[in-house]
């Protein structure tokens, strides 16, 4: 998915690696002569070459930043298309729960935004919409915002497993979990089913 998104969206798909939007584009003005104290004129800029170069650089910067902003909803849709139905449901529940938690925490001023700053911004935006917020309204506002970074943060937080300190401990835990859920050789299907419905 990362390779396809890099082909389609370029720098914007770095959110998968850096977990942040691309840094704002800076203009390299070191090649241009120093700006005069007065405005550019025929004396200090013959044929307006420097001024035209500066205008072209600014237009290129604006064009690239606009392309990144235009691609955000497209990348959001691209990520969402690659989610299964159950994964999307899990993400929806998480976003709704996170928004409710933030709504309750705002009153007590105990908000921890370090784990998912972009998602927290979106949740605060949803909270600012009004006092009486339903679960469907929360998800609709999240969808309207269309932030691929917030969606990616929610996916990571809902789909990453809790890793222990070493690979050996992780393997042991996985083995124990598997042995609990698998059907035993002497166990018929009825008893296997009853084990999970108790």
N, C-alpha and C positions, 0 to 999 in steps of 0.2 A: 504494500500500500504506500509506503514511504517513497519508493522509487517512482511509482506512477504519479503521485502527487507532486514530486519534484519536477517531473516532466511537464505537468500541466500548470503548476502554480509557481514554480521557481523558488525564490527566496522565502516566500511565505510558508512553504512546507517545512522550514527549519523549526517550526513549533514542535515537531515531533522529537527533535533532538534537544533543543535548547529550552523548551517549555516557555518560550517568550516570543513575542512578535519581533520581526527584524528591526534593528536600530534605525532611527531616522537617518535619511540620507544627508550627508554633509557635503557642501560644495568645496572643492579644492581651488581656492582663489590664489594660491601661491604663484601660479603662472601668470596671472594678470598683474599689470602694474598697479602700484598703490593708488587708491582713490584720492583724487585731489581734494583740496579744501573746498573748492567751489564745485559746481556741477560739471559734468563732462561737456566739453565744447570742442570746437575745431582746433584750438591751441593745444590742449593737453591730450586730445584723442582724435588725431586726424582720421578722416573717413569713418569715424564712429566704430572702429573695429573692436576696441575693448568693450564698449557699451553693448554691442551686438553679441559678443562672446558671453558677457555676463547675463544678458537676457536669455540666450540659448541655454546656458547652464541652469538658470532658474526654471525655465520651462521644462527641461528634462527632469529636474528634481520633482517638480509638481506632477509631471506625467507619471513618473515611477511610483510616487506615493499614492496617486489616484488609482493606479493599477493594483497596488496592494490592497487598498480599501475595497475596490470592486471585486477582487478575488476572495475576500473573506467569506461572503455568503456562499460562494461556489465551493470553497474548501469545506465549509460547514456541511453542505449537502453531500459532498464527496465522502466525508467521514461517516455521516449518518447512513448513507447507502451501504457502507461496508459493515454496519452493525446488524446483528441478527435481531429478531423480534424480542427475544428474551433479554438480550443485552440492552436494547433500547429501553425496555420496561425498567430494567435495573437502574439505568442512568436517570430516567424520569423520576423514579422514587428517590434517588439520591439527591437530585436537584431540588425536589420539593421538600425533602427533609432538611437539606442544608439551608434553604431559604427560611423554613420555619425556625430552625435553630438560631439563625442570624437575627430573625425578627425578635425572638425571645431574648437574645443576648444584647441587642441594642439597648433595651431597657436597663440592663445591668452593666453596660459598658464593658463586657468581657468577650470581645471578638478576637479570635486568633485567625488571621488571614494568611499566615506564612505558608500553609500547606497548599492553598489554591487561591492566589491573589485575584486572578481574572474572574474566576467563578464567584468569588466574594463580591466583586464589583457588580457583576450581573445580578446577583441575589439582592444586593442593596438597592439596585435600580428597580427591581421588581417590588421590593418593600416600599419604595418611595411612591409607587403607583397608587397606593391607598391602604386604608386600615383593614378592610374586609377582603382578604385575598383567599380565593379558593385554589385548590390544587391544579385545576385546569387552567386558571388564569396565570398561575406561576409558570407552568410549562409553555403556555402560549407566549408569554412575555419573553421567556428564554429563547423560544424559537424565533420570535420577531427580531431579537437582538442579533442572532445568527453569528455568535462569536465562536470560531473554530477552536480557539485556545481554551475557552471555558468548557466547551464540549470535550476536548481532549483531556483536560484536567479531571473532569467528571468520570470519563472512561477509565483513566489510570487509577483513580481512587476507588472505583467500584470493581475493577477487574484484576488488580494486582493481588497476588497471594501474600499472606503474611509470612515472610521468610524468617527463619531462625538464624542463629549466628554461623552455623557451618552447614556444608552440603550434606554431611553424614546425618545430622539431626533432621534436615529436611527430608532425606530419603526414609529415615525411620518413621517420621510422622506420616509420610505418604503411604508407606507400607501398612501402618496401623489403621489408617483411614480406609484403605482398600480392603483389608481383611474384615473390617466391620461391615462394609456394604456389599461384599460379594456373597453369592449364594454358595453354601457349603455343599460338598459332594453328597452327603447323606440327607440333605435338607430338600424336601419337596417344595414346589412352587407356592403352595398354600401357606406353609410355615414361613417361608422367606417373605411373602407379602405381609403376613401378620406382624413380622418383626418391625416393619416400618410404619404400620398403622396404629401401633400402641402408643 
